[in-house]
Amino acid sequence: MQDPSIFDYVKSLFDPRITINIHDFLNLGAGEKGQPIKLKEGNLARGKGSGKILLGTGLALLAQAFLEPSRLYVPLALVIYLFSALFLWAGFVQQPHIKKQIIIPVRKKIQLKKKEIFLILFIISQIVSFFLFSENQFGWINISTWLAGMIFYVILIWNPTAHSKGKHEKKDLGFIALMILTSIIILFFRIYRINEIPSEMFSDHAEKLLDVMDVLRGEFPVFFTRNTGREGIQFYFTAMIIKIFGTELNFLSLKIGTVIFGLLTLPFIFLIGKDQSNKWGGLFALLLAGIGYWPNVISRVGLRYSLYPLFTAPVLYFLIRGLKERDSNSFLLCGLTLGLGLHGYSSSRILPILIISVFFLYLLNRDTINFHIQTMFGLFIVGIGAFSVFLPLFRYCFDHPESFSYRTLSRITQIERSFNEPVFILFMKNLWDSIIMPFFNNGQIWVHSVPNRPALDFISAGLFFVGVISLIQKIKKERSWEAGVLLVSIPILMMPSILSLAYPGENPSLNRSAGAFVPIFVIIGIGFLVFNKAIINSFPKRISRKISGTIGIIIVSISIVNNYHIVFNEYKEQFDMNAWNSTEIGNAINKFVQSGGNPDLAYVVPYSHWVDTRLVGFNAGYPGRDFALWRDEISDTTKDLGDKLYIIKPEDSTTLSVLDRYFPDGETAIFYSRIPGKEFIIYTVKGLK
């Protein structure tokens, strides 16, 4: 909402229909809330434009159905989408536009009086912490100093009187029941067959489990340097899960952590959706994000991907809330959450750019200097709060900038690989591929997606299109900065994928773009709500809600079935076909040990593009052991007297010949995997009695 000018105030003195209360614009505690002007029911043309919105929504769903891989017909889909956009736009134009009163409620200014001591203590703590983190290790002393600094900052900024008690909403038992049902459905989708889908680990999991092992052994690095470097939240969280729940150092422990990260993201999607529409829009966003293939797979794969949306959601929520209400507490929470997110997944490094962009959009239509000053003070609160939490990583970055930034730079520069096209063309191609990802193609990375299908099911994608058109119209009618934030945040949050210029084949990707599904599902909730309201306004009052409820249940049911099929059938099948069966190889070694064999005499002979032998160790119950034995090392095992086990890829006839030469009495057996094409040879040698 645009800030009232002096001219607006003068008009309000002569026009009783306009109410403006102007207070001290330097008051950061002031917020802006619009109250609709009460109009007589006869002034509103009930149902005007709703028929076109219904038709446009139906066409959007139909168009997206023709972008499903099973019935892909792009030209027809584009034509239908064009007509959908025309009908939706015409319908939104005909919708009545209700002007809002401009009210600036009075709140107390941020008072630093009697808090100067905490400012001094905060600065001292930050400086001391910077020096104490020089060894890239967490310890009791530097953690205590670091946490003390953050506590001093919270005391300095937090305003306990910032939020006055408002009217309590009357409990809606029907809505509460739907929330409970929604939660049950989401929990089912997120934890059903979690031990089986996905079924196998790949090399990235070996690196993560080794990092967790370091933590369990008493090493507490700020930045984990193995495999080009990683931030540490997942490793500490997984170690905590293993300690608390007694799980083992395996795939399931990684999955439990990332599923929890995924679930914790959802309440903030609901809150943003509720804030941008109403509680029903928030509920639709929550449900469709909870069952959605994209968020579900990202959470299930057991890697750090789900940390990106986990912190994107609260950062976006507190940021919008802080700007709407000019609330220092929300700015503080936004900054602290941002700083913590920077310890999560490297894609979160784009969040500061998002925050600056949101502040810019907010100030775009504000022209008072005082307003700009107080808003920039809010940005200052966010930035200092984020830096205070980020400090340990900042120290590592200060000491080792190449290590900290290497993985990012390897994608956006030519330090590993030369660009195959001019950089501008690469960027625009990547941008386009990512923008259409929800509708068309989410990339070819099989570990966290179903290759070459849309990132959204056809119901969600169609409603996303409706929501986008609705927000564009809202920007045109109301110059809404919040609608602009939702739209602009999507390409910004996709930038970690878009900027893969040296490796354009890695774009689009569901993992590096995962933060973008937060605003996307909020917009889907808005699209659902727009559709639902159009139904209500198109039929007589006595039956409109029953019709809208019935259609809503049908649409949600179709989405549930569709997403279930994508995750539990399509994703499972293609993942099983691509992943190597280290679990079955580990079980074969376990069987050998249980029959009296020595695990030190069990080997896996490496072969190009085959199983990661470190994963065999984790699956066999020997964490950290690499069962690899290279072909030229086989001769060294001849002196071992006990029973020996060699596991070989069937195509490796050379290794088989070497074994036959050294062990002419060896026995060969083929293990037939549950997945065709994943067979392996078990070569056993009886030891001397």
N, C-alpha and C positions, 0 to 999 in steps of 0.2 A: 504494500500500500504506500502511495507516495505521501511524503511528509507535507502537512498543510503549510501553505505560504501565507504571508501577510494579507494578500489579496483574498485568499480563502476565508481568513478570519473576518475581514471587513464584510464579505458577502454574508457570512453567518449572522451578522448583526441585523441584517435586513430581511433575511430569508429564514423563517422559523423551521423550515424543513431540514436545514443543515445545522448540525451540532458539532462545534469544535471547541475543545478545551485545550488551550495552549499553556504549557508550563515551561519550566526551565529546560531548554534543549541540551544543556550540558549534563543533564541528569541521566547517567548511563543506566540507572535502574528503571527508566521509563520504557514502556513497551507500546506496541500498537495492536489494537484489537478492533475489528470491525463488527458493528451490530447492524443487522439488516433493518432498513426502514420498514415499518409495518404498513403494508398496503392492503386495501380491501381485496377480497378474493376475486371480485369481478374484474379487477384491473389486470389480472394474470390470465392469459389465454391458456387454459389447461390443455396440455397435449400438443401445443403448437410446436412443430418441428420434431416431435417424438417419433412420428411415423418414419420420417426420413432417417433418424438415428437408428431405429430398429432395422430398417432395410440396409443401411450402411454397415451395421454390425454383422448382420447375416451374410452380406457379401464379403466382409473381411474374413469371417470364419470359412466361407466357401473358398475364397482365394487361397488361404493358407493350407487348406486341405489339398490343393493341387501343388503344394510345395513339399508335401510329405514324400520321402523317397519311394514309397510303394506306388505312388501315382503322380510322379513328377511331371508337370507340364507348365514350364515357366511362362511362356507367352500368354497362355490363358489366365494364369494366376495374376500376371501384371495387369492385364485388361480389367479383370474383376476388381483388383485392388484400386485401380484408377476410379472406377465407378463408385466403389465403397467410399473413397476419400471425398468425392463430389457430393454424395448423399449425406455423409456425416457433416461436412462443412456447411451445407445448406441447412441441415437440421440444427446445428449449433447456432448459426446466424439467427434463426427464427426463435431461439430460446429467449425468454425474457431476461433482461439484464437488470439485476437489482442493485442499485447503488448503495454504498455503505456509508454509515456515519464515520467520521474520523474522530477517534477518541484517543487521547494520550493520557492514560492513567498516571497518577503521581506515585512515584516510589522514591525511597530514600537514595541519595547518592552513595556511591562507594566511599566509605569513610576509612581513611588510613590513620585517623587520629588514634593515638595510643597504640598503634601497630608498627611504628617505626622500628622498634626493636626486632620484630619478626622479619622485616625487610633486611636489616643488617645481618641477622642470623642466617637468613636464606642465602644471601650473597656469600657469606663466609663458608657455609656448608657446601655450596656449589664449587667454590674454588678449591676447598680441601678435597672434595670428592674427585675432582678432575685429576689431582695429583695421585690420589690413592688408587685409582684404576689404571695405573701405568703398566701393570703386569698382565692385563687382559684376564683377570681372575676376580670372581666374586669372593669376598671374605667378610667375616663378621664386622670388621672395623669399617671397611668402605661401604658395605650395605647399610650399616647403621647411620653413617654420615649422610649417605645419599637419601635414605628415607627421611631422616630428620629435615633435610633441606626441603623435600617435597611437603612435609607436614607444615613447616614454617610458611611455605608459599600458600598452602590451602588456608591457613589461619589468616594470612595477610589479605587474601582476596575474598574468601567466603563471606557472604552476607546472610546471616540467619534470618533476617526479616524481609528478605527479597520476595518471598512468595506469600502473599496474604491468602488466608483461607477463603476459598470461593464456595459457591453453592455445591453441595454434594449432589451428584446425579442420582436420581432414583434408580434403585437396582432393577435391571431388566433381566428377570429370571430366564426368559427365553434366550436372550443373548448369551447369558452365562452358560446355559446348557449347550448352546452351539459352540462356544469357546471350548468347553470340555470335550465335546465330540470331535472338534477340529484337532485338539491336542492329541487325542487318541489316534486319529487317522495319521497325523504327522509322525508320531512315535512309531507306529507300525511301519511306515515307509522308510524311516531312518534306521531302524534296528533289525527289521526282518531279514533273516539269512545273512546277517552281518559277517559271520565267519566264512561264508561261502562266496559272497559277492562284494568285491572281486576275490578271486580264488587264490591267486599267487602274488608273491612279491616280485619286484624287479630290482635292478641294481640300485636305484635311488633309496629303496628301503634298507638295503644293506648299509649304506652310508648313514642313514638316520639311526638305525639300531646300534651301530658302532658309537655314534655320538651319545646315545642314551647310556650305553655301557660305560663311557667315560664319566658321566654324571654319577652313576651307581658306584663307581670305583672311587669317588671322592674328588673328581676334577670338576671345577665349576667355572669354565671360561665364559666371558661375556660374548665373544664371537667365536663360533666353532670353525676352525680353519680347514677342516677336511673337505675335500672335493670342491674347491674354489670358494668355500666359505658359506656359512649359514648363521642366521640369527637363532637365538636359543630357546624361545618360549616352548615350542613343541617338545624339545628334548627334556626340559625340566618337568613339564606337565606329564609326559609319559613316564618318567622316572617316579613321579609322585603316585601315579596310578598303580604302577607295579608294586610300590611299597605299601600303599593303602589297601589295595584289593588282592594282593598276592598273585597277580597275573604274571605270566612269564615274559621274557624278553623276546617277543614274537610279533607277528603281523597284527594279531588281535589287540594287543596293547596299544599299538599305534592307531588302530581304527577307533578304539574306544575314545581316545583323546580327540581325534578329529571329528567324530560324530558329536561329541559334546560341544566342540567349537561351533559346529553347524547349527545345533539346537539353540545355543545361546544367541545366535544372530537373529533368530526369528522374532523375539519380542520387540526388537527395535524396528524391524520392518513393519510390524503391526503399529507401533507408535508413530512412525513417520506417515504410514498410510492413514491412520486416524487423524493426524494433524493436518494432512493435506486434503482430506475429504470428510469422512466421519468414521464412527466406529465400524460401520459395515464395510466401508472401503478398506479399513485396516484389517478386518477379518478376512475379506477376500484375498488381500495381498498375503496375509499370513498363511492361509490354507494353500494357495497355489504355489507359494514359495516352499512350503513344507513338503508338498508332494512332488514338486518339480524335478524333472530329470537332471537338469544342470546343477542345482544346489545339492541334490542328493548324491550324485556321483562324486562331486568335489569333496564331500564330507566322508564318503566311504573309502576313498582310495588310500587313506592313511598317511598322507603327506601334508605339508604345511599349507596347502592351497586354501583350506577353509579359514585360516587366520586372516586372510585379506578381507573377505566380507564381514568377518566377526568384528573387526575394528572399524571398517568403513561405515557400518550401520549406525553405531552410537556416535561416531564423529559427525556424520551427516545430521542425525537427529538433534544433538546438542547444539550444533552450529546454527541450524535453522531456527531452533527455539531461542537461542541466544540473540539472534538478529531480530526476530519477531518481537521479543519481549525486552530487548536491550538488557539482558540479564547476565550479570557478571558470573553468577554461579554456573550457568550453562556454558559460558565461554571457558571457564575453568575446567569443567568436566570434559569439554571437547578437547582442550589442550592435553590434559592428562591421558585421555584415551588415545589420542594421536601418538603421544610419546611412547605409550605401551605398545601400540600397533607397530611401531618401527622396530620393535624387538621380535616381531612375528615372522612376516614373509616379505621378501624384498620388493614385491609389487606394491606394498604399502608405502613405499617411498614417494609415490605419486600423490599421496594424500595432502601434503602441504601445498602442492599446486592446485588441487581441488579447493582447498580452503581459501587461498588467495583469489581464485576465480569467483567463488561465491561472494566474498566480500565486494569484489569489483561489480558483480551483477547487482548486488544490493544497493550500492552507492550510485549506480548508473543514472537513476532518475531523481537523486537527491542533490539539491544544489545549495544547501546551507553549509557554511564553513563549520559552524559549531557541530552540526550533525556529523560531518565527515570526521571531525576530531574525535568525538566520542566513539564512533564506530571503529576508527583505527585503534583506539585504546582497547576495544574489545579484541581486535586482532593481536594486539600486543599481549594481552592476557593469555590468549590461545598459544601464541608462539613461545612465551617464556615457560608456560606450563608444560608444553610438549618437550622443550629443550631440557627441562629439569629431569624428566623421566628418561629421555634419550641419552643423557650425559655419559653413562658408561660406554655406550656404543660410539658416541662422539669422540671419546678419548681414544678408542681403538682406531677409528677413522683418522684421527689426527696423527696417530703414530704410524698407521699402515694404510694410507689412502689407496694404494694399488690393490691390496688384498680385499679391502672393504668394497671397492667399486668394480672389481675385475669382472664379475659375472654380468653386471649390468652393462659395462662398457663393451664386453664381448659381443653383445647383441646390437648395440646402437652405434658402434664404431667398427673400424676395420682391423682391430688388433689381433683378431683370430682369422678373419676371413674377409676378402675384398667384396665390396658391393658388386652385384652383377648388373645393376642398372643405375642411372642417375638417382641420387638420394631423394629428390623431390618426387620422382615417379614411384620409387619404392614406398615412400611414406603414403602417398595418395592411394596406391593399390592396397596397402595394408589397412589404411583407414576405411576404405570402402568395404573390404572383406570383413572387417570387424563390425561395422555398422549394420550390415545385412545379416550378420551371424545369427541373431535371434530368429530370423525368418527363413534363412536359406541354407547356410553351410557353416558348421562349427569347427571345421578343420579336419585334419587327418591323424590326430594324435590318439591312438587307440587306448592308451593307459587311463585316460580320464574322460573319454567321450565315445560316442558311437560315430565313427568317421562319416563325414559327408551328409550329415542330417542337420536340420535346424536345431539351435540351442534350446528352443522352446517347443512344447507340443503345440498342435495346431490351434487348440482352444486358447491357450495362453498367448500365443503369438498374435492371433486375431484380436484379442482384447487389448493387447499391448498397442496395436495399431490404432484402435479406437481411443485409447488413453492418450496417445501422442497427439492425435488430431484435436482432442478435447483441450489439451494443454496449450497447443499452438493458438487455438481460438481464445483461450483464457488470456494468453499474453496479449493478443490483439485487442481484446475488449477491456481488460483490466490493467494491462502492463504489469502483470504479476511476476515479481522477481522469483517467487517460490516455484512457479511453473517453469521458469527459465532455468532455475537451479537443477530441477529434476532432469530436464532434457540435456543440458550442457554437461552434467556430471557423468553421463553415460560414456561419451567418447573420451573424456578425461580419464575415467576409471579403466577404460580399455587400453590406455596408452602403454602400459607395460608389455602388452602383446603387440600393439601397433608398431612400437619402436624396435621390434626385432628386425632391423634392417639388414643385418648381415646374414640372418637366417630367416628369410621370409616364409620358408616352409613351416615355421613354427607358429605362424599367424594365419587365421585366428586360432585362439586357444581358450578353452573354458577356464583353465587354471589362472593364467595371468590376467584374464579379464573378469575374474570372479567377483571383484568388488562391484562391477557394473550391474550384477543381478539385483543388488539392493534397490536402486532407483527403478530398475526395469520392473520388478514385481510390485513396487508401489504404484507405478503407472498402470500395470495390469489390474490392480485393485480398483484404481480410478475408472478404468475402462469398463470393468464389470459393474461398478456402481452406476455409471452413465447408462449402460444398457438396461440395468434393472429399473432405474428411474423412468427411462423411456417407456418401458412396459407398463409401469404403474400409471403413467400419464396418458396412455393410449387406450385404456379400458375403463369402464365404469368403476367407481370407487368400491362398490360392494364386492367385486370379483377381482379387481386389479392386483391386490396383494397375493391372492391365491395363485393367480396366473404367473406372476413374477416369481413367487416361491417355487412353483412347479418347474418352470423353465430354468431357474437357477439351479435346482437340484439335478436336472437332466444335464446341464452343461458341466457342472462340477463332477458328476458321475462319469461323463465321457472323458474328462480330463484325468480323473483318477485311473480309469482303465487304461488310457493311452500312456500315461507316465509309468504305470506299473509294467506295461508291456515293454517300454523302452528300457527301463532299468533292469528288470528281473528276467527278461528274455533276450532282447537285442544286445544290451551291453554285456550281459553275462556270457552269451555265446561268442561274441567277437573277442572279448577279453580272453576267454579260455583258449581260443584258437591262436592268439598271438603270444600269450605268456608262456614261459617255459615252466615245466612241472618240477620245480625244486622240492616241493612238498613230497612228491612220490619218490624222488631220489633220496631225500632225507629219511623217509620211511623204510626204504630198502636198506640203508645203512643201519637204522635202528634194529631191524629184523636180524641183520648180521650180528650186531652186538648182543642181542638177546639170546642168540643161539650159541653164545660163547666166544664170539669174535672180539678182537681188540680194535677199538675205534681208531687207534693210531695206525692200524694196518688196512684202513678203508680209504679208498682214493676215488676221485673223480678226475678223469683226464680231460683237460679243457679242449674245447673245439670252437672254431670261429662262429660267432653269432649263436651261441648256445647258452646254457644255464650259467648264472653267476654262482661260482662254487662257494662263495661266502654265504649265500642264502641257504645252501645245503646244510651248512653248519648250524644255522639258526633253526631250521626245520627239523634237523636230527636231534636237537636238544643239546648242542654244543656251541653256545653263543660265542662268537668271535673266532671260531676255528675255520680256517680255509682248507677244505678237503682237496684242493687242487694238487695234482701230480702231473707235471709236464712229461711228455713222451720220452724225452732224453734223460729223465730221472728214473725211469722204470728199472734200469739196471741196478740202481742203488738199493732197490727193495728185495733183490734176490737173496741177500744174506739174512733177511728176517725169517725166523723159523715158524712163526705162527700162521694160522689161516689168513689169507689175504683176499680183499675184495676190490675189484676195479670196475668202475662204471664208465661206459664209453658210449659215445654217440654212434648210432648204427652206420652212418656214412664214413666213420673214421676207420677205414680198412687198414690203413698203415699202422695205427696203434694196435689193432687186433693182431696183425702179423708180428709185431714186436713182442707182444705178450706170448704168442704161440712159440716164438723162438726161445724165449727165456723160460717159459713154463709149458712144456709140451703136454703135461697132464692136466692143464687147466680146463675148467668146464665153462662153457658159454651158454647163457640163457637170455632170452629176450623178454623184457618186461613190457607188457602191453598196457599202455596208459588208457585211462578213461576217455582221453581226448585223442582221436585218431591223428597220427603223425607225430606223437610225442613219445614214441617208444624209445627205450634205451637198452643197451646190452649190459648184463651183469656177468662179469668174468671172475670166477672164484678159483682160488688156488689153495689146496689142502696143505697145511703145514706138516712138518715132521713131528711125529709122536715122541 
